[in-house]
């Protein structure tokens, strides 16, 4: 039963009071379907029990500290965990869809050179409830619109927090929980090959994206320390295992960095490397961070896309979103998190 794993603190309170087993399901439904933030809102539970739960197992595990709203409709949520860490979540509206980009760790140990989160180092893994609750808060915020997609591309390397991340995704997918179809949920990894294989073996039909960022080994080692551990041939073996096992499209994320990985030779090498019909290249424009890199121009990015496609590579250029609030998914800005005094929010 999902609720037992997801809500151990609630279960403990209920068991102590010898409540019937269905109360746990009711509590789970209140949190994951009705999206309550306070047990007082859980009208499916008796009033007396709501007060006891509020005392012993509060409904919200994250405190929403503020919402930044970009001119293009993108929203960035800043949360504090109960132990005082800051994490970020982004909601991106696009063509009637509402995609929520969630974090799985406080900071990240992977140290990708162009990533603001990577500069923070790692504080701790998030629990499944902390991961899923980011989506619940965004869903509440955008109602009556519904969350149409969830991407695990915020702070952290989700496959270093595999079990808690997967549990959160299962709750989001659970027909008795948040009930978002698995094909609308995607995780992104910097390239942990054993976990890519494990993810491929999971029964759920979640999508996967691999951060590639350059087709050249030496450059990848410069940009992403993980590349020293898992070289490109090993990564591509795992990628092939994934598509052959799942028959699902596999996305390769590629952040265009001016003068670093946006040359014609990169497109040519990518066209050779991404040689399976289920592979798809997702080009992203870099959101400014204080990492010393700069973004390929819009024109340069379109040119790179056009050239990659002309070489037979299925590719998409994702629009930059939320630039005025530092809301690039996968490159969340660290300034809110390094110094709380720097936080500027408009909730
Ligand atoms: S890009 Fe992703 S994996 Fe790399 S440091 Fe940033 S959050 Fe971590």
Boltz pocket constraint, residues with backbone or C-beta under 6 A from the ligand:
constraints:
  - pocket:
      binder: B
      contacts: [[A, 107], [A, 108], [A, 109], [A, 110], [A, 111], [A, 112], [A, 115], [A, 116], [A, 117], [A, 118], [A, 119], [A, 153], [A, 154], [A, 155], [A, 156], [A, 157], [A, 190], [A, 330], [A, 331]]
      max_distance: 6.0
